[in-house]
Amino acid sequence: MAARTRYAPDRGLTVRMTATMFLLGLVFVAFIAAIIGIGTAYGASSSAIVLFAVVLGGGFAIGSLFYSDKIALVTAGAREVSPEDGPMARDLHAIVDRLCALADMPKPRVAIADTDMPNAFATGRNADHAVVCATTGLMRRLDKEELEGVLAHEMSHVAHKDVQVMTIASFLAIIAALLVRMAFYGELFGGGRRDNNQNAVPIWLILMAVSVVVYAISFLLIRLLSRYRELSADRSGALLTGQPSALASALQKVSGRIAQIPTKDLRTAQPLNAFFFAPAMHLSGGSGLANIFSTHPSLERRLEELNKIQKQLNQRAG
């Protein structure tokens, strides 16, 4: 997956991510089988509904994949910068240049979001159409090594094509969510009724029930996959820079500062949670159930893994 870069693969996490994608595939097959069964029992109307949802969901998925960089920049209120756009932009470009040289990957576009919330993200359908963004709040609070660790983490997402992977993984959930909405309004307004077929009304209820179950399962699997990919990006970024401790320090600083940001600002930033280095609404120390729904591993888990990497590097050096 990262043949064009020197980002180190993590075989353990790769196996777990592959297993998660396999489970998503099984859910998709079961979903299609259930839909075919419904279509056989209730006629062509349900098949037409599902086909419409698949086409519409595919359009959403493709659009989000090809325009993820533009959507993220607009949502974050960020602007692309060149090295001539001031000291912050110059320093940011210098770090990105160094990381690209270390990773042997194309340089992404560089952007800055003028907000006090310390965070960063990288997105794009591939390395040639990627953008990496840091907030002014992040750049003010981190030293050079810490900022380099954060950006190495974010650029790992690009190197490992995480946007593509998560878009594919989310496709089933998008279809299921559309079917739930369509089934709800179809039942609400009596859609699909036919005078000579009393079975037409339950189609909506069956579609809704199946879609709700599929959406719930796929949602949890996608969240699990997202947490694995964050751990993988932590590992890859730490190994690339050779400074896991700097990334750990950045995580602690960012998480602590985010906790001090007004709740209103955090809620505004939540649409970008899946892209962010650290989630706007951090779940550190939260319940196990809360962490299951999180896009990121807990702070404690990330620090524990980075500490393991630091010990491994120290042993090699010794």
N, C-alpha and C positions, 0 to 999 in steps of 0.2 A: 504493500500500500504506500510505502514511502521510498520507492526505488530511486526517485530523483533527488533525495536528500540524505543527509547523514544523521537525521534524527534516529535515535536508537529505538528499535521495536521492543515491545514488552510481550513476550510470548504468553505469559500467564494471563495478562489482561486480554490479549488477543483471543485466546481460547474462550474466555468468559463472554467477550463481546460477540464472538461467532455463535456461541450457544444461545445467547439472547436473541440474535437475529434469526437463528433457526427456530426458536420458539415462536417468534413473530410470524415466521413463514407458516408454521403449523396452524397458528390461529387464523391466518389468512385462508389457508386451504379449508379449514373447518367452516369458516365464514362463507366461502363460496359454495361449499357443499350444502350448507343450510339454506342459502339463497336459492340454489337450484331446486332443493326440496320444496321450498315455499312456492317457487314458480310452477313446479309440476302439480302441486296440489291446488293452487288458486288461479292458475292461468297466466297469461302473458303480461298482465298489468304490473305485477311485482317485478318481473324481469326488466321491464321498461324503466321502472323507478330506480332499480339498482344500476342499470346502465347509465342513466342520467347522472346518478351520484358518482359513479366511477369517472365519467368524463369530466364532470365539474371538479371533483377532487383532484384528478390528474392535472387539470388546468391550474388549480391553486398550488399544487406541489411544484410544477414546472416553473410557474411564475415566481414562487418564493426562492427556488434554487437559483434562477438566472438573475434575479434582482435582489438577492439577499444583502449584498453590499450596499446598494443604494437605499434599501428599506432601513437597514440598521443605522446608516449615517443620518438619515432624516429623523428617525425615531430618537436618536441620541443628541440631535442638534449639533452634529459634528461637521467639520469642514476639512477638506484635504489641504495639506500644507506642503510647501517646498522648503528646502534648507535655508532659503533666503527670507523666510517669514518670521524671523526672530530667534532668540536664543533657545527657547523651548523646542521649536520646530527643528532647529539645527542639531540639538542634542538628541532628539528623538530619531532623526534620520541617521545620525552617526551610530546609534545603538542598533537600529534595524539593518544598516549596512554590514555591521560586524556579524550579526546573527545570520544574515544571508550568506556571508562568506563561510562561516563555520558550518552551516547546514547545507551549503551548496544548492541553494534554491533561488528562484527568481525573486526579485525584490517586490513586495506588495506596495500598493499605494499607502501613504501615511496620512493619518488624520488626527485632529485634536478636537475634543469636545470641551467647551468652556463651561465646566460645572465643578462644584466643590466636592461632589461625590467621588471618592478615589476608586477608579475602576479602569478596565481596559477590555477590549474585545477584538477579535479578528474574524472575518467572514469572507465568503466568496466561493463560487462553485469550483474553482481550482486555483493553483498557485499563480497562474497567469492573469486571473481576474479577482484578485484578493485585495483586501484593505485591512490594515491594522490601525487601531485607534486607541489613544490613551486620553484620559481626562486631565485637565489642568490640576484638579485636586490630587490625582495620583502622582503627577510629576513633581508637585511641590513637596510631597510628603516622603517620597522614597529617594534613597541615594542611588547612584549609578548602577551598582551591582544588583540592588533589589529590583530596580526598574528593568534591567536587562533580563532578570529571571522571569518577571511577569511577561515581558514581550516574547521571550523564548517559549513560554507556556502557550501563549496565544498563537504564535506562528506555527507551533506544533499541530494545532487544529487544522491549519491550512495544509501543512505538509502531509497529514494523514487523511485528508479529504473528509473531515468530520461533517461538514455541511451536507455533502452528498449522502453520506451514510445516514445522518439523522433525517434528511428529507425522505429517503427511501423508507426508513423505519416508521416515519409519521404518516405515510400514505394511507395505511389501513385505518389509522385512527381518524384521519380526515374523512374518509368515506363513511365510517361508522357514525361520526358526529353529524354528517350531512343527512344520513338516513334517519337518525333520531329526530332531527329537526323536521324533516319532511314528513315522517310518520306522525309526529305530534300535530302538525298543522293539518295533515290529511285527515286524521281522526277528529280534530277540533271542528273542522269545517265540513265533515262528512264526505271527504274526497274518496273517489273510487266506488261509491255506491252504484249498484245497478238493480233495477226493479226485479229482474229475473234471477238474481244471484245474491242470496242472503249471506254468502260466505265472503263477499267483497269487503265488508266492514272489518272483520278480524285481521285481514292482511296487514293493515296499518299497525295493529297492536302487536302482532307477531314480529313484524319487521323492527318495531321499536324495542321489543324485549331482546331480540337477538343482537341488535346494534348496540344497545346499552351494555350488554355483557361483553361484547367484542371490544367496545371502546374502553371499558374499565380495565380489561386485561392488557390491551395494547398500550394504554396510558402508563400502567405500572411498569411494563417491560421497557418502554421508551425512557422512562425516568431512570430505571436501572442502567440501561445502556449509556445514558448521558453521564451518570456518575462514574461509570467505568472509564469513559472517554476523558473525563476531567482528571482522574488519577493517572491515566496514560499520558496526558499532556503535562502533568506535573513531573512525572518521571522523565519524559523525553526532554523537557526544557531544562531540568536540573542536570541531566547527564551532558547535554550539549554545552552548557556554560561551565559545568564542573563545580557549581556552587549551590548545592541543595539548601544550605543554611541561609543563603541570601533570599531564595524563594520562600523559605519558611518564615523568615523575618518579614518579608513583604506581605505574606498571607496574614500574619498576626496584626500588622499595622493596618492593613486595609479592612480587615474584619472589625477591628476595634473602632476605626474611624466611621465605618458605615453605621455602626450601632449609634453613633452620635448625630447622624443626619436626620432631619425632620421626617416623620413618617409620611407626610404628604409627598415629599420629594422621592422617597423610596418607592412609593406606589406608582409614581409617574415613570420610574425607571424599570418597573417590573417586566414590561414586555420584552426587555432585552436580557432577562435573567439567564436564559439558556446560552447566550453569547458571552456574558460577563466572566471575568476572571474569578470573581466572588459574587454570589447572588446578592441582590439588593436587600432582600429580606433574609438575612443569614439565620440558619437553623442550628447554630452551634449550641450544644447542650440541650437541644430540644428532645422531645420524645421520639421513641423508635418509629412510631407511626408517622410523625411529622417528617422524619428523615426519609422515609420511603417515598414520600411525595416530592422530595426535593430534586432539583436538577443537578445539584452538586453534593459531593460527600461532605460530611461534617468537617469542621475545622480540625478537630482532634484526629480524625482519620487521615486527613491530608498531611498534617504535621508528623504523625507517626510514620507514614510511608516515606516522607522526605528524610526523616531521621535515619531510617534503615538505609537509604541510598547514601547518606553522608558517611555512615559507618562502613559501608562497602567500599566507598572511595578511599577512606582513611586506611583500610586494610590493604588495599592495592598499593597505596603510596608507601605504606610501611614495609 
